Amino acid sequence: MDSQDKALELTSAVETPQADGEQVRKVYNSKKEIVERAKEIAQAEETPQKEEVDYLKTVFYKLHIAEREARLKAYIEGGGDPEAYQIVPDEDEEAFKAEMTIIRERRAQQFREQEEEKEANLQRKLDIIEKIKSMLTTPEEANQAFQEFKTLQQEWKDIKNIPQVKANELWRNYQLYVEQFYDLLKLNSEAREYDFKKNLEMKTRLCEAAEKLAEEDDLISAFHQLQKLHQEYRETGPVAKELREEIWSRFKAASTIINKRHQQHFEQLRAKEEDNLAQKTVLCEKVEALVSEEKKGSAAWDKATKEIIDIQTEWKTIGFAPQKMNVKIFERFRAACDEFFAKKAEFFKELKQTFKDNVERKRALIAKANELKDSTDWKSTADKLIALQKEWKTIGAVPKKQSDQLWEEFLAACNHFFEARKANGAGQHSEEHANLEKKRQLIEKLNALAENPVEKLQEAVQAIVEEYGNIGHVPYKEKDKLYDAYHAALDKLYKELNISVAKRRLNNFKNKIKNVAEQGDDALDNERARLVRQYEAVRQEVKTYENNLGFLNASSKKGNSLIDEMNRKMQKLKDEMNLLKEKIKAVDEKR
């Protein structure tokens, strides 16, 4: 009896809610389809299944959130103001919530009624057991009560659901007293043997049916059919004492095959769902990371938005997570996405205000430039306009459609003044043309030195540079062209100078390091440390130049000139770094 009790107890303890979930997980293409299904469930007589209700809720809000995000994206891409965007009430959502409320109330009411019915059924079966127990006195009394006993057996079969936690214990007690009653029967052995035979036939049929289930392809259906067979087996009376263990072993063996296949199926399903949960958890973490990371500028937000949309697309390709986590992981994902788009909307709201402030600041500078443009106080006004130009550069971005217009207005006011000043200074042109000619001659000398270097090339170049710097202004329209020609000539010479000077400096250093090496390793270590410090100092200076270059605006000719000058200085520093590297290498060779 113990082996029968344990096997039946294991069978009844197998969880099957996922099987029901598998049956209802159909594909819904619209929220209206889901609402219609919710209405059917709300109006149906049978008890709503929790698994299907949870599934409907998950799928509905997936579609709902996707539609809402698509509307917001289309609104923003169409030039809409994120701050002014309003979420439109969704009739489908209201209808869905109404039906879900009805379903929840029905499920709660039906659950209470079912529990009350189970308790009543439990008490009825307990009463039947007590009645059978009272019949277990003598063989004679048992024989006389045989018909009443059969009636009680039928009544037991007719009673259906009881609390699951009591089922196995109740069945064990019932089976115990039924078998004891049959064993007590003596006077009507013919009737007893007939009953045993009939029960054996029924249990044999149940064994055959259970064995046949091993051929069933649908594991879920096979398992549910087995549960019904177990219920029938329980409700079937005992067989002859010598056959009880044999028939039970046969039925248990067939059940074990189905239970193992069913268990393996759900272990695989659970493993897949756990893998889905792991994948979805990673996607949640990616979205949460995008939410928390700092994003500077609209380009960064656009890039992050594309990543979020890609993640949402990937999410849709992943199957369900375990039932107890499926809704929770979706709510986590939805919350992270909602937070991202809320922060994005807040950023663009603030950006719009910043644009507005920058436009006002630039309009204020335009107004000041217009007030100054007709002034004839050339020096003071020029300084003021240059200060305004510097301030203009410190103001952040404005909307593209206004940027060019504002700049043209500001530039027009500045040009108006400077053109007037230029016309007023026409008398200076003759001196400027003379300066132009002098500078051109010096540039020709530089080019000649580049073609035919002299022995003291560096000193000759330095003398020309000093003379060039002492010459005054040239005509404005020639300034940039002259500047380019001058620095092009210098670049050629400096390249030659750097090569030759660097080579000479390195050779001199190598001669010097021989003397240092004679002083011992400590002297070499000190010299190497000094060179490394120099190298680091020059490297930091290069880094400073590179950072400063990032802040320069190359949109003007003046800006381009300054950038060219800084690039030249930076190249000299890099040449110095290379020389220091060679010196350090020379020290290392002596160690």
Disulfide bonds with the S-S distance in Angstrom:
none
